[in-house]
């Protein structure tokens, strides 16, 4: 549990003694996701989408700059759209750019790039681009994603291609909140944007002790804090090992050197607030502490058993299966195709079914007692 990590102890001590138990619960409710899992799952989903097209362009979703209306240059189709403003810290844009580069090497004729840079409109035209895929690690409030879609769609050429059914728009996210995904419904209707979200984002609203935790976050936020529960009050409880989202409660990521708790009753413990993930960065000490926790590796045979048991219980939707099993999407896809190859399962569009062979394997695994035959030909050492 995170509350037991040495790195987290100074953070806990900033709370009054009577509040430290709730603070520990708050920490233990955080979900920490390795960047490697995000990369693998997003890559897997991108490859699935790419199968449908001869040519695609992939762009990382980023914060728009002030007064930035169009992602592509309105006056010159040859100008390359840039990844991020030089003064802004790179978050998911960095590893998503690496994903795009790796996919371009594996699918040279399919993924459109201008050298090592994102492709401009002129290149999309000459390569007859069939789909634009926008990628992010998380859809929190949905505003950043919506703003970015709007900036892409703003360009008259993109708008014309989409309305003429010559170009499809996709959004791929590793994780999204219900609030954020609802926010994007507008674009599904407006520009037929297909949203591929791989997991539902957990928030502090869905934990048993949510009222006390949310109150703690509000009470201990600095008295000038405008987003005590994170951007748009999303209060997500997810941290990636590459960055922390601004949808986290502010006490997790906002350092304050002249600190005054919002609640008068919570003042007096500290005059400065040292966030666990300052400026949304993930300190090396935290990552090292996490690495000391051994993650249990699940054998493939156990995964087979879990998979068959879940389907036997009536869960057959391929799109939801990795969430039900609580597996990464990439692991789920690997196991699914392996079980199909072994004729344990069949897949019809998005419905998974157990084969006769799969049922036999499941019944064998469900047997709790095994009878060992003793006879004169067998030798059992004592």
QUINORJO-V766565 format. One record per pair of residues at least 12 apart in sequence whose C-alpha atoms are under 7 Angstrom apart, sorted by the first residue. I is the first residue (numbers start at 1). J is the second residue. If there is no record, write none. Layout:
i: (I & I)
j: (J & J)
This chain:
i: (1 & 2 & 2 & 3 & 3 & 3 & 5 & 7 & 7 & 11 & 11 & 11 & 14 & 14 & 15 & 16 & 16 & 22 & 26 & 29 & 30 & 30 & 31 & 31 & 31 & 32 & 32 & 32 & 33 & 33 & 33 & 34 & 34 & 35 & 35 & 35 & 37 & 38 & 40 & 41 & 41 & 41 & 42 & 43 & 44 & 53 & 54 & 54 & 55 & 55 & 55 & 55 & 55 & 55 & 55 & 56 & 56 & 56 & 56 & 56 & 56 & 56 & 57 & 57 & 57 & 57 & 57 & 57 & 58 & 58 & 58 & 58 & 59 & 59 & 59 & 59 & 60 & 60 & 60 & 60 & 60 & 60 & 61 & 61 & 61 & 61 & 61 & 61 & 62 & 63 & 64 & 69 & 70 & 70 & 70 & 70 & 71 & 71 & 72 & 72 & 74 & 77 & 77 & 77 & 78 & 78 & 78 & 79 & 80 & 80 & 80 & 81 & 81 & 91 & 91 & 92 & 92 & 130 & 130 & 130 & 131 & 131 & 131 & 132 & 132 & 132 & 133 & 133 & 133 & 134 & 134 & 134 & 135 & 135 & 135 & 136 & 136 & 136 & 137 & 137 & 137 & 138 & 138 & 138 & 138 & 139 & 139 & 139 & 139 & 139 & 140 & 140 & 140 & 140 & 140 & 141 & 141 & 141 & 141 & 142 & 142 & 142 & 142 & 146 & 162 & 169 & 169 & 170 & 170 & 170 & 171 & 171 & 171 & 172 & 172 & 172 & 173 & 173 & 173 & 174 & 174 & 174 & 175 & 175 & 175 & 175 & 175 & 176 & 176 & 176 & 176 & 177 & 177 & 198 & 199 & 201 & 202 & 202 & 202 & 203 & 203 & 203 & 204 & 204 & 204 & 217 & 217 & 217 & 219 & 219 & 219 & 219 & 220 & 220 & 220 & 220 & 221 & 221 & 221 & 221 & 222 & 222 & 222 & 222 & 223 & 223 & 223 & 227 & 228 & 228 & 229 & 229 & 229 & 230 & 230 & 230 & 230 & 230 & 231 & 231 & 234 & 235 & 235 & 235 & 236 & 241 & 242 & 243 & 243 & 243 & 244 & 244 & 244 & 244 & 245 & 251 & 252 & 252 & 252 & 253 & 253 & 253 & 253 & 253 & 253 & 254 & 254 & 254 & 255 & 255 & 255 & 255 & 256 & 256 & 256 & 257 & 257 & 258 & 258 & 259 & 259 & 259 & 305 & 308 & 316 & 316 & 316 & 317 & 317 & 317 & 318 & 318 & 318 & 319 & 343 & 343 & 344 & 344 & 345)
j: (28 & 27 & 28 & 24 & 27 & 28 & 289 & 285 & 286 & 274 & 275 & 276 & 269 & 270 & 269 & 266 & 269 & 213 & 213 & 237 & 237 & 238 & 237 & 238 & 239 & 238 & 239 & 240 & 239 & 240 & 241 & 240 & 241 & 240 & 241 & 242 & 328 & 174 & 330 & 328 & 329 & 330 & 174 & 99 & 330 & 130 & 110 & 130 & 110 & 111 & 112 & 128 & 129 & 130 & 131 & 110 & 111 & 112 & 129 & 130 & 131 & 132 & 111 & 112 & 129 & 131 & 132 & 133 & 100 & 132 & 133 & 134 & 118 & 133 & 134 & 135 & 93 & 96 & 97 & 134 & 135 & 136 & 93 & 134 & 135 & 136 & 145 & 148 & 93 & 144 & 148 & 151 & 151 & 152 & 154 & 155 & 151 & 152 & 152 & 155 & 155 & 120 & 121 & 122 & 120 & 121 & 122 & 120 & 118 & 119 & 120 & 118 & 120 & 242 & 243 & 136 & 137 & 166 & 167 & 168 & 167 & 168 & 169 & 168 & 169 & 170 & 169 & 170 & 171 & 170 & 171 & 172 & 171 & 172 & 173 & 172 & 173 & 174 & 173 & 174 & 175 & 173 & 174 & 175 & 176 & 173 & 175 & 176 & 177 & 180 & 176 & 177 & 180 & 234 & 247 & 179 & 180 & 232 & 234 & 180 & 181 & 183 & 184 & 184 & 191 & 193 & 194 & 193 & 194 & 195 & 194 & 195 & 196 & 195 & 196 & 197 & 196 & 197 & 198 & 197 & 198 & 199 & 197 & 198 & 199 & 200 & 201 & 197 & 199 & 200 & 201 & 200 & 201 & 329 & 323 & 236 & 236 & 237 & 238 & 235 & 236 & 237 & 235 & 236 & 237 & 229 & 249 & 251 & 261 & 262 & 263 & 266 & 261 & 262 & 263 & 266 & 250 & 251 & 261 & 262 & 259 & 260 & 261 & 262 & 260 & 261 & 262 & 250 & 249 & 250 & 248 & 249 & 250 & 246 & 247 & 248 & 249 & 250 & 246 & 247 & 247 & 247 & 248 & 249 & 248 & 282 & 282 & 280 & 281 & 282 & 277 & 280 & 281 & 282 & 280 & 275 & 275 & 276 & 277 & 275 & 276 & 277 & 278 & 279 & 280 & 275 & 278 & 279 & 273 & 274 & 275 & 278 & 272 & 273 & 274 & 272 & 273 & 271 & 272 & 271 & 272 & 273 & 362 & 362 & 351 & 352 & 353 & 350 & 351 & 352 & 350 & 351 & 352 & 350 & 355 & 357 & 357 & 358 & 358)
